[in-house]
């Protein structure tokens, strides 16, 4: 399994959400805004009805991270997060392989949402031939898009094959796929370069298996406690601090509780990131969440510790998508003992 820090370094082309500068524009109440970077993360296994998984590898600048998720940098588009609308191009590709099959490459991914639902289009390449198609229908996730200053996050978007997507996979693999077959949920974070009146809040991430944490359906985070990520980022002391961080200053990270019982909640806080920087959160080296640093370079994230978490030491790692900066904190899960 790849360490998420190494995956982030390999994904040097992944774009961080660009923070708001001196501009003071506000959300126009339905007016599309050009996106200023971001990423999508997805972990499709392309399991056929026979139970056979395809082998999935990532093509640059996409990168395959820990837990099997593939991270695609945003390559342009527009979004109106308050309306649930987006038209986003994703860079990179995924290559599908399997026993007795040739390679099927899916690239030029484009996610279009209208009111929270839409389509995922791709270009498919196989044996020297290529063509564009609508691979999947996309449905709403467990919560509305989380609109924050300077960007927004869609979490747990449902992805299911279209008839032409199923036909493509059936022809390629020789195994049965059908329309409406569910693929893995997709998460996407984009920057919009806008400033808003509300403090940033992180919505529920996509589904993920694991020991120490994962978000059950319907679970909602509390606000991250940070200042507005898009306000006055490029002015005053905060801008100077951000420049220093971009030059290589190491971030710091801490957890609220050094020890706790399985089934309880934990909070991680990081400092020393660049304002507006996209920061990924990995629990026990499995990337689960994303956050955006506020104007002072601070991020915070609440996460649950599952009832099934094993007793002993666990880690939470914060690392930047593009800057190669990371920091790790440890906490202990207790079974039948006092927490602190």
C-alpha positions, 0 to 999 in steps of 0.5 A: 500500500502506498503511503499517502504522503508519497502519493501526494508527492507523485501527484505534483500536478494536482491543483490546490484550491486557490485562495481568495486574493484581494477581490471581494466578489460574492456568490451571485446566487446562481451565477456559474463561476470558473473553478480554480483547481481542486481534485476528485477521488474515486475508487471504482472496482468495476466488479462484474455481476460474476463477482470479478473485479478489474485491475485498476491503475492510474495514468498521470497526472492522476495518482492511485493513493492508499486504500485504492482511491484514485485522485484526479486533478481538476482541469477546468470547468465551472460550478454553482455549488449553492445550486448543486451545479458543476461542469468539471473536467478531470485530468489523468486516466484509469487503465482497466485490465483483467485475466484474458483481456486487453487494456481499456483506458478511460480518460478525459473524464468530465463530471456534469451536475445539474441540481446535484445529479448528472453524468460522468463522460469519458473517452474510452481507448482500446486496441487503437480505437477510441470514442466518447461516451456517457459512462455513468449516471451520477446521483446525489450523495448523503448530503448537499454540497458543502459550500465554503469560502473559496470552494465546495465539496461534493461527498459520496456522489453515487455513480451507476453505469449507463446502458452504453457504459455497461455495454462497453465493459461487457464487450471489453471483459467478456463478463456481464455488466448491466445498466444501473450497476453501482460503482464506488461513490465519488468525492470532489472538491473544487475551488471557485475563487469566491469569498462568502459570509460563512465559515468553512464546514466539512461535509461527510466524506465518501464511504470507506472501510477501515479500522479507526474511522469511516463515516457512516451514512448520514453522519455530519461533521461539525464546523472545522472551527477555522476562520473564513478560508478566502478572506484577506488571504493575500494581505497582512501577516497571514499572507506573509506566513503563507509565503513562508509555508510555501517555501517549505515550513513544516506543519504541525498537527495535534489531536484533542484526545490522546486516548479514547474508547472505540465508538467515540469522536476525535478531532485533529487540528493542523497548523502551518499550511498555506492559506487556501491549500487543500489538505488530505486527512489519512487515518491509519494511512488510509486517506478519508477526508479533505479540508481547506486551510483557512487564512492563517493556514489552519485546518481542523477535522472531526472524525468518528472512531468506529466501534470495531477499532482495534485497541492500541495506537492509531495515527492521523496524518495531514498532508498537502496535495501539492506541497509535499508537506505532512505531519502525523499525530498518534492517539490510543484506542482503549477497550474498557479503560478510562479515556483522556 
